[in-house]
């Protein structure tokens, strides 16, 4: 069991391991049919204790595309958690049925507790406002595909930078690459947590905090938009006041570089106008597609089913 690996954070994999995983994801993108029976006979359990559409369906589609099967639940109320069963007991039971598990939970650290008791690989599919590592893998693969590398660019992160787990995970992942400049765009109430800015200061990584999106649009190579998350607020009044603080529209896009790309972890509410969807710089639906490829590659990696010769061949390209 010492070889059992889990994904709790993007930092669980080295930069080199991530590159190999991304190479597999690119190969899947170009040769989907070659992977259609890789997981024949394997079962994934998706244990989602809070609502999700994209992440859960992306995991389930990834396993089905690999030839495997899926079991699980999409709501804690439809599981034994409604009867008071602990996460530890649930994963012990799931370990008897499945080969790998993707878990989303509203409590920070719950997937890590599960991993400590599990006999199968556990993937953190989001835990509260803490981590969302497979979204981060998706973001990294998308950036690498759009930019050509994961170094030497300026990224603006806009919206809910306080509660946004996708933002926190992405920042922590990107600091391992060279010459990344961060621009944090948020109202004061939703500014990035101090522990992140302190970490950037310690590492000597350039960043700045602004309130107006328009002021920094010309500087950006990438713009990462986020929604203001109603479920993270303690009161309705604050949510209503801040939910439409930023709206990206055609007028703002005119200020951006012709090579800039817009990312968004989705779902969006009002923060990106639909008139931006037709702009060739809008990459958020491509991002969803990359999420499928990277989750397929992650499943294969955690199940130790990747082909080394595929990786070796692909690495020669980089």
N, C-alpha and C positions, 0 to 999 in steps of 0.2 A: 504493500500500500504506500510505500515511501515515494513511489514514482507518480502518485496521483496528483494531478494539478488542477487548480481552480482558477477562475478569473474573478477577483474581487475588485481590482483596480487596474487601470492601464499600466501602472508601474509594476505589476506582477510579471511583466515580460520585458526583457531588455530591448533596447533599440534594434539590435541585430535580430532578435526573435520576431519583433514586430515586422521588420523588413521582409523576413521569410514568409510570415503569414500574409502580408500584403501581396507578395509575389504569387502566392497560391490563389489569393482572391482575384488577382488580375488574370491568372490562367483560367480560373472558373468563368470569369466574364467572357473570355474568348473561346472557351471550350466547354460550355455547360454540359453538353451531352456526355462528355468523357467522365463526368462526376456523378452521373445519374444513378449509379448502383454502388457508390462507395460505402454507403451505410446500410446496405441491405441487411435486414435482421436486427438492426439497432433501434432502440426506442428512446425518445426524448420526453421528459416530463416538463411541462411548463406550469409552474406554480406561481400564479399571479394573485397576490393578496390585495392589490389595488388596480383600478381600471387601466387598461392599455389597449390600443388598437395596433398601431404600427409595430411596436416592439414585439408584442406577443405573436402577431401574425407573421412578422419577419422571421422570428425564430422557428415557428412552425413550418413556414414555407421552406426555410433553409434545410430543415431536416427532411421534409418531403422531397425536395429537389435532389437530395443526396440518396434517396431510396429508402430512408428510414420511416419510422412511424412515430406518432405523437399521442401522448396522453396528458391529462392534467386538468386544471381548473382556471377559470378566468375571473373568479370572484371568491374572496375568502368565505363569503356566506354559503357558497356551494361546496365548501370543503369541511373537514372535521375541525378546522379552526373555529368554526361557529359553535362547536361544542366545547371549546377550550383547549384543544390539542395544541401542544407547543410546537414551535418550528423544529426543534431537535427531534421530537418524536415523528413528525411528518416526514422529515428527510430520511429517517431510518426506515420508514415504511416504503417511501418512494425508491430507496436504494434496492429494495427487493424486486422492484418491477421494471426499472428503467436503467439505461446505460449512462445517461447524462441528464442534468437538470438545469433549467433556467428559472431563476426565482426573482420576482419583484415583490418588494415589501415596503410599507410606509415607514417602518422603524429602521433607523440607521443601524447598520451592523447585523441585521437579522440574517442576511445571506452568509455572512462570515460565521455566525453561530452554526448555521446549517452545514457549512463546509467542514467545520471542525468535527462534526458527527457523521458525515456522509461517507459512504463507501463508493460513491461515483463522483465524477467531476461536477462541480456546481458553478454556474455562471451567475454573477450578480447582474440582474436585468434592471436594476435601479433600486436604491434603498433610501427612501425619504429625500431630503435635500442634500444627501451626502455624495454618492457616486452613481454614475451611469456609464460604466466602462465600455459597453459595446456601442453606445452612441459615440463615444470618443474614438473608438477604433474606426467607426464609420466616418467620422469627421476627418481623421488623419488620412485615411485612404482617399477620401474625396479631395482633400487639399493636395495630396501627393499627385493625384491624377490631373488636377487642374493646373497646379503650379509647376509640376515636373519634379519637385522635391519638397522636403519638409524643413527647408532652411531658407533664410534670406527673404523675409517678407514682413509687411506690417499688417496686423490683423486688428480690426475694431470689433469689440464685443458690446452689443447694444441691448438695453432693456433691463431685465431682472437679473442683476449680477450678484444679488445677495442670496437669493434662494435657489437660483438656477444650478442644479447639479451638473447639467451638461457643460456649463461654463467653467465650473470649478475643475471638473475632470479634464477638460481640454487644455486649460492653462497649465495644470500640473504635468500634462503629457508633453506640451510643446516646449517647456523650458529645457528639455533634454536635447533640443536641436539648436543649431547655430543661427545667430543673428536674427532672432525674432523680436519684433517690437510690438508691444501691446498698447492699444488705446481703449480705455474703458469708458463707455458712454452710458450714463444712467442718471436718473434723478438722485438727489442725495439720500433719500430713504432706501434706495435699492442699490447702493454702491457696493463694489466688490469687498468682501470681508478683509479685515486688517491682516489676518494671517497670510493672505495671498500677497498683498502688497509688500508686507515685511519679507516674505520669502523672495520676492523679485528683487528687493533692495539688497538682501544678503548675497544673492547670486550676481548682482551687478547687471540685471536685465532692464532695458529701457522700457518705461511705461509712462502714460499720463492719464489723468482722469478729466473728463469733460462732461458737460450737460447737454450741449447742442450737437446733434448729429451732423447738421449742415456744415459746421465749422471744420470737420475733419474728413469729410467725404473725399476730397482730392488726394489725401495722403494714403488711402487704404488700398491694399492689394486684395484683401478679403474683408467682407463684412459679415459677422455672425449675429443675426437677429434672434431675439428670444421673445417669447410671450410673457406677459405678467401673469403668474400662475395663481389663480383664485384659491386653489386648494392649499397654498402655502401661507395664506394670510389669516391673521387672527380676527380681523373684522371686515365686514362688507364695505364700510365707508372708505377705508384706505385703498382697497382693491379698486373700487369705482373711480377714485380720484387719480389713480396711477395707470389704469389699464390701457388708456389710449395716449400715453405720454409720448410715444414714438410711433409714427406711421411712415414707413418707407414707401414713397410713390415715385412716379416718373420724374417729377420736378427735382427731387433729391438725387435721383440716379443720373441726371444730366450733369451733376457736379463731380461725378466719380470718373475714375480712369476707364478707358475703353476695355482695359484688361482685368478690371476688378470683377470678383465673383461674390455673389450673395449666397450665404448658407443659412439654414434654419433647421433646428432639430424636429420641428413640427410636433403637435399641431399648431397652426397659426390661428389667430383670432382676427384682429384688425391691424396687426403691426406691419404687415406687408400688403399693400394694395394689390388687388388682382391684376391691375394694369401693368404690374412689374413682371407678371408671369411670362409674358411673351418676349421679354428682354433676354438676349442670349447670355447675359451675365447672371441670370437667375439660375442657380444650380441646386436648389433645394429638393427638386424632384429627382434629379440625378443622384443626390445624396441618399435618397430612400433606396434606390437601386443598388448603390454601393453598399448599403447596409445589409442587403441580402447576401452579396458576395462575401463580405467580411465575416458574417455570422456563419456561413457555410465553411469558410476557411478556419474559423475558430473551433467549430465543432470537430472538424478533422484533426486539428492540432491537439485539442484536449483528449481526444480519443486515440491519439498517436497513430493516425491513419494517413498522414501526408506522405507523399512520395519524395524522398530525398533527391532523386535524380531530376524531378521537375523543378525543385528549388534551385539546384545547382545550375541547371540550364538557364533559368530565368535570371539568376543573380549575375550572370555574365553580361546582361544587358545594362546593368547599373554601375 
